[in-house]
């Protein structure tokens, strides 16, 4: 078992490496591929939320400078 990375970015990179987007494999059932695609979509959504959070934090930091 791999240990969890220390940061959100490192965790997302690890997950993106292990669950890259891909087409259905001939040996997969539709259910298996749907489960895999769901994991990929969750990772994508988390990446978008993480990037949005960082961008908004940077914007707030810039706007709140004295």
PAZAPA-4460 file (N, C-alpha, C; in steps of 0.05 Angstrom, whole numbers, plus 32768, in hexadecimal, padded with zeros to 4 digits):
% residues 66
    n_x    n_y    n_z   ca_x   ca_y   ca_z    c_x    c_y    c_z   seq   type   mol
   8011   7FE8   8000   8000   8000   8000   8012   8019   8000     1      X     A
   800A   802C   7FEF   801A   8045   7FEE   8010   8058   8004     2      X     A
   8023   8066   8010   801B   807B   8024   800E   8092   8016     3      X     A
   7FFC   80A0   8024   7FF0   80B8   8018   8005   80CF   8016     4      X     A
   8004   80DD   8000   8016   80F5   7FFD   800F   810A   8012     5      X     A
   8021   811C   8017   801E   8130   802C   800D   8148   8024     6      X     A
   800A   814D   800A   7FFB   8165   8001   7FE4   815D   7FEF     7      X     A
   7FD1   816F   7FEC   7FBB   816B   7FD9   7FC6   8168   7FBD     8      X     A
   7FD8   8179   7FB5   7FE3   8178   7F9A   7FF1   815D   7F95     9      X     A
   8000   8154   7FA8   800F   813B   7FA5   7FFB   8123   7FA4    10      X     A
   7FE6   8125   7FB4   7FD1   8110   7FB3   7FC3   810F   7F98    11      X     A
   7FBC   8126   7F8E   7FAF   8127   7F73   7FC2   811D   7F5D    12      X     A
   7FDB   8124   7F5F   7FEF   811A   7F4B   7FF1   80FC   7F4C    13      X     A
   7FF1   80F1   7F65   7FF3   80D4   7F68   7FDA   80C6   7F5D    14      X     A
   7FC3   80D1   7F63   7FAA   80C6   7F59   7FA8   80C8   7F3A    15      X     A
   7FB0   80DF   7F2F   7FB0   80E2   7F12   7FC3   80CF   7F04    16      X     A
   7FD8   80C8   7F12   7FEB   80B4   7F07   7FDF   8098   7F06    17      X     A
   7FD1   8091   7F1C   7FC6   8076   7F1E   7FAB   8073   7F10    18      X     A
   7F9D   8089   7F0B   7F83   8088   7EFE   7F81   809C   7EE7    19      X     A
   7F92   8098   7ED3   7F91   80AB   7EBC   7F77   80A5   7EAC    20      X     A
   7F6D   80BA   7E9E   7F56   80B5   7E8D   7F5E   80A1   7E77    21      X     A
   7F4B   808F   7E71   7F51   807B   7E5C   7F37   8070   7E51    22      X     A
   7F38   8064   7E3B   7F21   8057   7E2E   7F1C   803C   7E3C    23      X     A
   7F04   8032   7E38   7EFC   8018   7E42   7F0E   8002   7E36    24      X     A
   7F18   7FF1   7E46   7F28   7FDB   7E3C   7F15   7FC4   7E35    25      X     A
   7F1D   7FB4   7E21   7F0B   7F9E   7E18   7F05   7F8A   7E2E    26      X     A
   7F17   7F86   7E41   7F12   7F73   7E56   7F00   7F7E   7E6D    27      X     A
   7EFB   7F98   7E6D   7EEB   7FA4   7E82   7ECD   7FA2   7E7C    28      X     A
   7EBD   7F9F   7E91   7EA1   7FA1   7E8E   7E9A   7FBF   7E8E    29      X     A
   7E82   7FC5   7E86   7E79   7FE1   7E87   7E79   7FEB   7EA3    30      X     A
   7E70   7FDA   7EB6   7E70   7FE2   7ED2   7E8C   7FE8   7EDC    31      X     A
   7E9F   7FD8   7ED6   7EBB   7FDC   7EDE   7EC5   7FF7   7ED3    32      X     A
   7EC0   7FFB   7EB9   7EC9   8014   7EAD   7EBB   802C   7EB8    33      X     A
   7EA1   802A   7EBD   7E92   8040   7EC9   7E9E   8047   7EE5    34      X     A
   7EA5   8033   7EF4   7EB2   8038   7F0E   7ECC   8046   7F0B    35      X     A
   7EDD   803D   7EF8   7EF6   804A   7EF2   7EF2   8067   7EE9    36      X     A
   7EE0   806B   7ED7   7EDA   8086   7ECC   7ED0   8098   7EE3    37      X     A
   7EC1   808D   7EF6   7EB8   809D   7F0D   7ED0   80A6   7F1E    38      X     A
   7EE4   8095   7F22   7EFC   809C   7F31   7F0B   80B3   7F22    39      X     A
   7F0D   80B0   7F08   7F1B   80C4   7EF8   7F0C   80DF   7EFA    40      X     A
   7EF2   80DE   7EF8   7EE2   80F7   7EFA   7EE5   8104   7F16    41      X     A
   7EE5   80F4   7F2B   7EE8   80FF   7F46   7F04   810C   7F48    42      X     A
   7F18   8100   7F3E   7F33   810B   7F3F   7F34   8125   7F2F    43      X     A
   7F27   8126   7F18   7F26   813E   7F08   7F18   8154   7F17    44      X     A
   7F01   814E   7F23   7EF2   8162   7F32   7F02   816C   7F4A    45      X     A
   7F11   815B   7F58   7F21   8164   7F6E   7F38   8176   7F64    46      X     A
   7F44   816F   7F4D   7F59   8180   7F41   7F4E   819C   7F3B    47      X     A
   7F36   819D   7F2F   7F2A   81B7   7F28   7F25   81C7   7F42    48      X     A
   7F1A   81BA   7F56   7F14   81C8   7F70   7F2E   81D2   7F7D    49      X     A
   7F43   81C1   7F7C   7F5C   81C9   7F88   7F68   81E1   7F79    50      X     A
   7F68   81E0   7F5F   7F73   81F6   7F4F   7F62   8210   7F53    51      X     A
   7F48   820D   7F54   7F36   8224   7F59   7F3C   8230   7F75    52      X     A
   7F40   821F   7F89   7F46   8229   7FA4   7F60   8238   7FA4    53      X     A
   7F75   822D   7F97   7F8F   823B   7F97   7F8D   8255   7F88    54      X     A
   7F7F   8255   7F71   7F7C   826E   7F62   7F6D   8283   7F72    55      X     A
   7F58   827C   7F80   7F48   828F   7F90   7F58   8299   7FA8    56      X     A
   7F68   8287   7FB4   7F79   828F   7FCA   7F8D   82A3   7FC1    57      X     A
   7F99   829F   7FAA   7FAD   82B2   7F9F   7F9F   82CD   7F99    58      X     A
   7F87   82CC   7F8E   7F79   82E4   7F87   7F72   82F4   7FA1    59      X     A
   7F68   82E6   7FB5   7F62   82F3   7FCF   7F7B   82FF   7FDB    60      X     A
   7F91   82F1   7FD9   7FAA   82FB   7FE4   7FB3   8314   7FD6    61      X     A
   7FB0   8315   7FBB   7FB7   832D   7FAC   7FA4   8344   7FB2    62      X     A
   7F8A   833E   7FB5   7F77   8353   7FBA   7F78   835E   7FD6    63      X     A
   7F81   834E   7FE9   7F82   8357   8005   7F9D   8362   800D    64      X     A
   7FAF   8366   7FFA   7FC9   8373   8001   7FC4   8390   8009    65      X     A
   7FD2   8398   801D   7FCF   83B4   8027   7FE2   83C6   8019    66      X     A
***
